[in-house]
Amino acid sequence: MELRLPHNARQASSERLDEVARLTIDVVARELVEILGLKRTAAIGNVKDTRRVQEWISRDRQPQHHEALRTALQAARLIADTDGPLVAKAWFTGCNQHLNLAPPILALQSDDPETFSKVVRAAFEFASR
């Protein structure tokens, strides 16, 4: 997929995405909470109680859905870096044409690597407009 961002913006986005793979899961959860909030982060991690998210951040408990959280952070960074956290929050809960009109927050609960790729591609496309 060709990004329509300027070269330096594409490089910065690529570096920010790659960095997510190197982060510990507590840092991933903390940054997701900063961008999306506790409730959205809990939903992505497929838990109902926001205390679980706080336990991930404090390293008292490990999430079961690491990859969904990492994918969410990649998408959240793409959008928040270009449009801010309020737009990122709205994007995660709105219908998305690339995900069969499902909101990304629900698509990430599928725990399907192909769907994760679709979420990141959709975020790239949104951020490049």
GUKE-571370 format. One record per atom (N, C-alpha, C, O): x, y, z. Coordinates in steps of 0.001 Angstrom, whole numbers, plus 500000, padded with zeros to 6 digits. Each point is the difference from the previous one (the first is absolute). Layout:
       u       v       w
       X       Y       Z
...
REM end
This chain:
       u       v       w
  500835  498829  500000
  499165  501171  500000
  500882  501237  500000
  500861  500132  500870
  498959  500752  498210
  500774  501225  499871
  499449  501070  500925
  498826  500362  499912
  502020  500141  500973
  499595  501101  500858
  500142  501303  499244
  500931  500164  499211
  498159  500761  501019
  500065  501299  499352
  500628  501056  500901
  499856  501199  499759
  500829  498355  501263
  500682  500925  500895
  501336  500411  499378
  500569  499231  499226
  499944  501955  501091
  501345  500362  499555
  501004  498974  500501
  499749  499320  500996
  501382  500562  498327
  500988  498971  500332
  500399  500040  501478
  500024  498962  500661
  500291  502240  499865
  500427  500079  501403
  498880  499592  500949
  500272  499433  501058
  498469  500843  498585
  498868  499569  500830
  499818  498483  499921
  499697  499356  501004
  500487  500078  497805
  499912  498530  499855
  501063  499327  500841
  499730  499006  500674
  501490  501535  499290
  501095  499413  500767
  499716  500096  501491
  500211  499036  500736
  499312  502116  499712
  499677  500165  501422
  498896  499037  500407
  500082  499383  501062
  498871  500476  498100
  498912  499069  500305
  500508  498575  500073
  499628  499243  500896
  501224  500393  498158
  500547  498645  499975
  500825  499727  501254
  499907  498920  500582
  500890  502042  499831
  500803  499830  501211
  499110  499876  501239
  500278  499193  500888
  498666  501598  499170
  499080  499939  501148
  499291  498642  500045
  499754  499468  501082
  499916  499969  497748
  499353  498689  499960
  500972  498914  500431
  499655  499130  500800
  501561  500922  498670
  501000  498991  500342
  500326  500025  501490
  500239  498955  500605
  499770  502224  499975
  500320  500140  501417
  499030  499226  500894
  500393  499506  501057
  498359  500386  498530
  498981  499311  500807
  500401  498551  500270
  499726  499476  501079
  500910  499881  497967
  500416  498602  500179
  501038  499856  501105
  500123  498932  500600
  500621  502128  499672
  501065  499947  500997
  499536  500389  501406
  500727  499787  500971
  498099  500767  499141
  499498  500457  501290
  499519  498834  500853
  499466  499018  499485
  500728  501101  501815
  499418  499007  500897
  498484  500234  500033
  499526  501098  499711
  499744  497880  500636
  498538  500088  499916
  499427  501015  500991
  498948  500583  499737
  501720  499638  501388
  499516  501018  500927
  500109  501399  499390
  499137  500847  500232
  501911  499393  498995
  500169  501288  499331
  498966  500147  498885
  499450  501083  499798
  500288  497830  499481
  498969  500010  498962
  498658  500382  500620
  499303  500880  499496
  500345  498456  501590
  498717  500280  500661
  499939  501440  500502
  498977  500668  499849
  502103  499805  500740
  500033  501371  500536
  499787  501023  498878
  499227  500945  500159
  501455  498866  498718
  499851  500954  498899
  498596  499924  499386
  499429  501022  499620
  500030  497783  500286
  498623  499876  499498
  499026  500750  500904
  499095  500680  499517
  501089  499196  501778
  499133  500723  500938
  500154  501504  499805
  499013  500734  500032
  502218  499728  499767
  500232  501432  499774
  499278  500499  498755
  499475  501113  499989
  500496  498070  498965
  499387  500425  498736
  498498  499727  499983
  499210  500870  499634
  500398  497909  500767
  498613  499558  499820
  499173  499958  501280
  498770  499996  499935
  501875  499974  501216
  499275  499894  501254
  499908  498567  500496
  500245  499050  499256
  499397  500813  502015
  499925  498688  500644
  498947  499079  499383
  500273  498828  499742
  498528  501701  500021
  498910  499140  499511
  500285  499444  498618
  499758  498820  499747
  500756  502013  499351
  500306  499511  498659
  501150  498992  500040
  499978  499002  499280
  501016  501258  501552
  501121  499069  500129
  499524  498660  500560
  500443  498945  499545
  498670  501091  501427
  499442  498757  500551
  499238  499236  498916
  500133  498781  499886
  499075  501930  499325
  499232  499340  498936
  500930  499340  498986
  499739  498881  499560
  501335  501796  500068
  500957  499428  499052
  500661  498762  500599
  500237  499015  499300
  500058  501039  501992
  500592  498852  500687
  499001  498922  500348
  500344  498991  500615
  498404  501229  498983
  498926  499024  500172
  499711  499698  501474
  499744  498857  500379
  500306  502214  500452
  499615  499874  501405
  498949  501062  500311
  499988  501069  499389
  499147  498636  501545
  498927  500930  500357
  500409  500983  501087
  499485  501117  500056
  501423  498481  500792
  500376  500781  501168
  501267  500805  499723
  501030  499430  499639
  498901  501883  500526
  501163  500852  499751
  501116  499775  501024
  501140  500403  499772
  498536  498954  501353
  501048  499676  500972
  501028  499050  499394
  501174  500028  500366
  498375  499132  498704
  500940  499091  499322
  501066  500805  499261
  501183  499663  500040
  498392  501396  499289
  500943  500845  499258
  501005  500615  500967
  501197  500040  499714
  498330  500429  501404
  500903  500569  500999
  500984  498944  500516
  501145  500318  500320
  498408  498440  499760
  500893  498909  500410
  501044  499714  498920
  501134  499647  500323
  498505  500498  498412
  500987  499836  498917
  501073  501072  500118
  501192  499724  499865
  498368  501497  500387
  500929  501131  500090
  500929  499845  501198
  501184  500326  499912
  498296  499183  501192
  500819  499827  501209
  500758  498669  499999
  500728  499697  500945
  499103  499523  498011
  500660  498690  499827
  499531  498955  501015
  500699  499020  500258
  498129  501193  500307
  499437  499011  500924
  499344  498841  499257
  499794  498927  500567
  499885  501293  498177
  499317  498989  499195
  500389  500232  498542
  500264  501130  499590
  499768  497788  499634
  500298  500089  498574
  498717  499874  499191
  499158  499156  500306
  500680  501670  498667
  498813  499853  499152
  500106  498747  499138
  501099  499549  499676
  497762  499902  499960
  499979  498821  499137
  500071  500376  498525
  500347  499167  499162
  499330  502069  500521
  499909  500416  498595
  501073  501045  499667
  499699  501134  499629
  501566  498441  500517
  501134  500886  499745
  499945  500624  498615
  500159  501210  499843
  499615  497950  499159
  500075  500494  498624
  498889  500991  499677
  500217  500943  499239
  498611  498859  501320
  498923  500973  499784
  500389  501348  500592
  499734  501042  499401
  500889  498945  501763
  500431  501246  500638
  501111  500675  499198
  499984  501217  499820
  500969  498004  499705
  501090  500573  499190
  499462  500572  498688
  500397  501087  499580
  498714  498186  499790
  499403  500485  498750
  499220  501281  500251
  500081  500947  499218
  499170  499081  501864
  499236  501199  500341
  500922  501190  500214
  499688  501114  499578
  501441  498656  501072
  500930  501108  500226
  500587  500492  498679
  500173  501204  499811
  500131  497886  499282
  500491  500439  498695
  498968  500904  499315
  500333  501081  499515
  498429  498466  500453
  498946  500789  499358
  499762  501313  500749
  499829  501049  499380
  500162  498890  501936
  499758  501204  500800
  501104  501023  499785
  499725  501195  499894
  501507  498356  500041
  501112  500918  499747
  499862  500660  498638
  500175  501212  499870
  499509  497988  499112
  499851  500562  498655
  498996  501143  499988
  500254  501061  499429
  498620  498712  501197
  498920  500996  499955
  500263  501146  500981
  499838  501167  499642
  500559  498516  501568
  500239  501055  500996
  501159  500908  499587
  499971  501202  500267
  501038  498237  499090
  501137  500814  499568
  499615  501007  498929
  500605  501068  499906
  498393  498602  499284
  499591  500923  498935
  498795  500842  500378
  499904  501159  499596
  499167  498271  501181
  498731  500681  500271
  499671  500201  501477
  499016  500665  500324
  501782  498775  500567
  499760  500161  501422
  499204  498858  500611
  499368  499224  499284
  500664  500672  502048
  499342  498884  500693
  498477  500004  499895
  499394  498928  499994
  499979  502218  499926
  498532  500011  499883
  499546  499355  498702
  499017  499260  499977
  501695  501019  498951
  499667  499381  498713
  500290  498501  500068
  499231  499195  499474
  501873  500428  501170
  500325  498573  500139
  498894  499264  500757
  499597  498904  499609
  499917  501702  501474
  498904  499381  500760
  498772  499805  499126
  499374  498940  500023
  500288  502074  499217
  498826  499907  499127
  500218  498945  498921
  499086  499237  499687
  502108  500715  499747
  500293  499028  498932
  499830  498570  500516
  499440  499156  499300
  501030  500568  501897
  499926  498640  500539
  498571  499536  500256
  499737  498798  499989
  499346  502116  500238
  498625  499602  500312
  499036  500187  498833
  498841  499594  500084
  501625  501013  498837
  499133  500217  498846
  500033  498836  499026
  500943  499209  499999
  498033  500688  499177
  499960  498970  498954
  501137  500233  499015
  500357  501141  499710
  500206  497775  499781
  501121  500110  499091
  499753  499151  498766
  499761  498796  500094
  500300  501847  498752
  499704  499292  498745
  501001  498890  499702
  499661  499049  499295
  501563  501047  501221
  501020  498982  499755
  499829  498773  500892
  500677  498988  499821
  498415  501118  501133
  499778  498917  500964
  498550  499530  499960
  499426  499636  501026
  499995  500376  497794
  498599  499611  499814
  499068  500811  500896
  499036  499474  500557
  501265  501793  499567
  499249  500977  500786
  500046  499761  501506
  499241  500612  500752
  501638  498510  499682
  500189  499793  501442
  500922  501083  500541
  500911  500435  499295
  498877  500005  501922
  500944  500932  500620
  501327  499273  500279
  499985  498829  500378
  501137  501834  499444
  501284  499347  500279
  500089  499410  501398
  500629  498958  500186
  498761  501678  500789
  500055  499496  501369
  499389  498592  500106
  500469  499178  500787
  498497  500551  498428
  499393  498659  499986
  500785  499043  499118
  500145  498824  500332
  500359  501672  498551
  500775  499149  499098
  501226  499426  500710
  500373  498851  499767
  500246  501941  501090
  501189  499534  500714
  499686  498911  501018
  500906  499278  500418
  497864  500588  499982
  499616  498942  500939
  499958  498634  499329
  499885  498981  500680
  500207  500987  497995
  499938  498732  499274
  501229  499140  500222
  499948  498785  499814
  501171  501838  500586
  501256  499281  500197
  500476  499325  498715
  500619  498936  500045
  499091  501686  498811
  500348  499462  498687
  501104  500859  499377
  499784  501188  499757
  501395  498235  499979
  501107  500777  499431
  499650  500714  498688
  500482  501107  499760
  498709  498291  499411
  499598  500650  498746
  499174  501255  500293
  500170  501028  499345
  498953  498882  501623
  499207  501168  500392
  500898  501074  500593
  499784  501188  499761
  501219  498410  501010
  500936  500973  500560
  500672  500789  498889
  500139  501220  500097
  500279  498089  498847
  500624  500677  498857
  499030  500980  499350
  500392  501096  499601
  498357  498512  500293
  498990  500881  499410
  499816  501263  500843
  499815  501091  499459
  500234  498757  501854
  499844  501157  500884
  501140  500993  499779
  499767  501205  499899
  501451  498295  500027
  501142  500897  499796
  499925  500646  498618
  500276  501192  499865
  499358  498048  499115
  499851  500589  498656
  498925  501079  499996
  500175  501051  499384
  498724  498694  501295
  498922  501002  500070
  500482  501258  500716
  499660  501112  499598
  501122  498718  501450
  500548  501160  500721
  500967  500775  499124
  499982  501231  500003
  500862  498076  499247
  500916  500651  499060
  499207  500844  499002
  500308  501167  499761
  498680  498218  499676
  499201  500725  499006
  499336  501228  500612
  500009  501075  499400
  499425  498774  501772
  499353  501115  500670
  501022  501115  500295
  499728  501174  499752
  501434  498454  500774
  501009  500995  500379
  500609  500702  498791
  500502  501117  500117
  499454  498240  498741
  500618  500604  498813
  499080  500923  499231
  500413  500579  498995
  498356  499574  501449
  499058  500902  499303
  500226  501424  500372
  499299  500885  499509
REM end
